[in-house]
Amino acid sequence: MRALTVSAKAVVVSAVALLALLIAAPMASAHSQVTGYSPADGSSLDASPATASVTFNEVPQSQFATLNVVGPDGNIWSKGDARIEGQSVVVDVGDLGPAGEYTLAYRITSADGHPVSGTATFTLTQEGSGTPGAPADASGTSEESEDGFLGGYGPIMLVVVAVLAFGGALAFALRKPKDQRKSEDQRKPKSEK
């Protein structure tokens, strides 16, 4: 049986690297997904809800979880800090104020450490008697991309770099020293050279 040539080794290393990338890429991009909102996205209510929540397909990390209810007047109408309850981030809501569209603005850290943020809306059809909190812009809420580092491809790019580095190291380790190749060439009959 003949030993693999350098080009055959490169093909094998490339195939292994590609296979590792195809297996690892879906795992690297598996972030938390929203499975529901309360009040439901796009719903109409005639009274204030007691709480607002966003539910995910996995338990989010408790640190850095935020959920604010922002009214049509641009003020925060949720009360207190958001908390994690099972797979949901929940915040208390007092009496709402003006009739109109309210926004649930959330940001959590998914189980894999990736920040996930977004919004949903509901409409209050009857004006309430509540008192607003601070303006949303002053509360530290900001519109941030759900895809953070490298547009969401950060984990995938790290896997690609790791696989390429491993493949290069493996190819380097499998190569024959130059003096060993010369001695093999000298042992071959002239018809094989």
N, C-alpha and C positions, 0 to 999 in steps of 0.2 A: 504494500500500500504506500502510495506516494504522500509525502508531506504536503500540506497546503501551501500554495504560493502566496506571496505577499498580496497579490490582487484578490485571490480567493479569500484570504483572511479579512481583507477590507470589506468584501461583500458580506461575509458572515457577521462581522462586527456591525456593519450598517444595518443588516436585517434585525439583529438583536436590539440595536438602539431604536429602530423604528417600532418594533413590537413593544418595547418598554414605553415608548412615548404614547402609542395608541392605547395601552392599558392604563397609564397614569394620567393622561390628559382629562378624561371625564371625572376622575376622582378629584383632581385639582380644581375643577371648576364647579364643584357641587356645593353651592352656597344655599343658605336658607331661602325658601320661597314662601310668599304669603299664601295662606289657604283661606283666609277670611277676615272680614272687618265687622266690627260692631260699633256703631250702626253700620249697616251694609252700605257698600260703595254705591252712590247714586240714589240712596233711599230718601224718602221724605218723612219727616216727623212733625207732629203737632205739639210735642212737649220735649223738654230736655231729657236726655238719657242720664242715668245715674253714673255710668262709666262709659268709657270708650276703650276699644281694644283692637289690636292687630294680632292675628294668630298665624303661626308659621308651621312648616312641616317638621321642624325640629325645635328643641329647646334652645332659645338664644342665650348668650352669655349675659349675666346680670349687670356687669359693669358697662357703663356708657349707654345704656338703653334710655331712649327718650321717646315720648309721645306727647304731642301738644294738640289741643283743639283750638284752631285759629278761626275766628269769626269773620263775617263779611266786612266788619269794621277794621280788620287787621290786628285785633287784640287777641290775647290768649284767654280762653274761657275754661280751660282745664284747671283743676285744683291740685296742687301738690306735685310730687315727683312720680314718674312712671315706675311700675314694679313688674317683675316677671311672675306670672302665675302659670305654671305648666309650660305650654308652648306659646303663650300669649304675653304681650306687653300690654299692661292695663294702666289707665289713669282715671282718677275720679273727675266727674264733671258736675259743676254746680248748675244753678239756673242759668240758662243761656239768655242772651239779650235780643238783638235785632233779628227779625226774620231774614232769611237769606241762606246763602251757601256757606257751610262750615267745612274746614279742611282738617283731616287727621294727618299730621305731619310726624313721621316716625323715623327713627334711626336706631338700629341695633347692631350688635356684633354677632355674626353667626357662629355656630359651633366650631367652624374651621378658622375663625379669627378674621374673616372678611367683613368689612362694614357693609350693611345693606340699609338703604333708605328709600323713602317714597312717600306718596300721599294718596289719600282717598277723600271723597267728599260726601256730604249728606246735606239735605236742605231742611231748615227749620221753617215751617209754614206759618206759625203763629208767634208773634213777638213775645219774648219772655221778660222777666223782671230782674234778671241777674245783673251783677256788677262785673265789668271786665277786669282782667289782669293787665299786665304790662303789654305794650305793643310787641308783636311777634318779632320784629327786627331787633329790638333791644333785649330779647330774652336769650340770645345766643343761638337761636335756630338759624340755620342757613341751608340754602339749596346746595346739596352736594350730590355728585354723581354716585349712582349705585355701584359703579364699576371701578372706582378708585385707581390703584396702582396699575399703570399700563393699560387702561381701559378694560380692566377685568382679566387681561391675559397675563398678569404678573405671575401667578402660580404656574401657568402653563409654560411661560418662558423660563422660569426657574427649572422646571422639569427638563425642558429641551437642553438648556445649558448643562445640567447635570449629566444627562444621557450622552451628550456630545463629549464632555470631559471624560466620562467613564470609557466611552468607545475609543477615544484617542489614547488614553492610558493603556487600554487593553491591546490596541494595535501596536503601540510602542513596545509593550512587554512581549508580544508574540513575535516580533521581528527577530531575524537572525543577525548576529553580529557580522560585520563586514568581512572579517578574516575567516569566519566559518563558511560564508558563501564562496569565497575564493577557493578554499580547500575542497569544497564539493565540486566546483567547476573543474578543478584539476584532476579529480578522480573519475569524472565522466569520460567515456570513450568519445573520440572526435566526432563520431556520427550523431551523438546526442547534443553537441554544443551548438 
